[in-house]
Amino acid sequence: MTKAYWDSLCSSGLTVLVLLLIGVGFFKRLHHDLETQLQALVDALRVDPDNRYLGALLAKLSLVDDKKIEVLSGLTFAYSAVFLVEGTGLFFEKRWAEYLTIVATVSFIPVEIYELLKAPSHLKCATL
């Protein structure tokens, strides 16, 4: 096996691991008050409580409920499963894995176009 195969396997494995950890993190926050936990972290780190970015983050966290956390956790686990299947298939040089890679990549284009139309900017246009 060449170095490219090992690099592909390591990057896919790392992506799957990070996504699984994020999913577990979302799942552990279920039935907890995120705003209170973040405020405790801010106090422990001695961050300026009048910081406008921190205020915006706290305002957004007040909108997150248990249902949204469940959905985020489930989507993260599903996406990590897709990455695991994709990476394994590419490692074993399966043709279906190449098609899965194309479908997974192209599936984000409608979201990107929506974001570009919602709030256009030169940076968004350049990255699309």
Stockholm file with secondary structure:
# STOCKHOLM 1.0

chainA/1-128         MTKAYWDSLCSSGLTVLVLLLIGVGFFKRLHHDLETQLQALVDALRVDPDNRYLGALLAKLSLVDDKKIEVLSGLTFAYSAVFLVEGTGLFFEKRWAEYLTIVATVSFIPVEIYELLKAPSHLKCATL
#=GR chainA/1-128 SS CCHHHHHHHHHHHHHHHHHHHHHHHHHHTTTSCHHHHHHHHHHHHTCCTTCHHHHHHHHHHTTCCHHHHHHHHHHHHHHHHHHHHHHHHHHTTCHHHHHHHHHHHHTTHHHHHHHHHHSCCHHHHHHC
#=GC SS_cons         CCHHHHHHHHHHHHHHHHHHHHHHHHHHTTTSCHHHHHHHHHHHHTCCTTCHHHHHHHHHHTTCCHHHHHHHHHHHHHHHHHHHHHHHHHHTTCHHHHHHHHHHHHTTHHHHHHHHHHSCCHHHHHHC
//
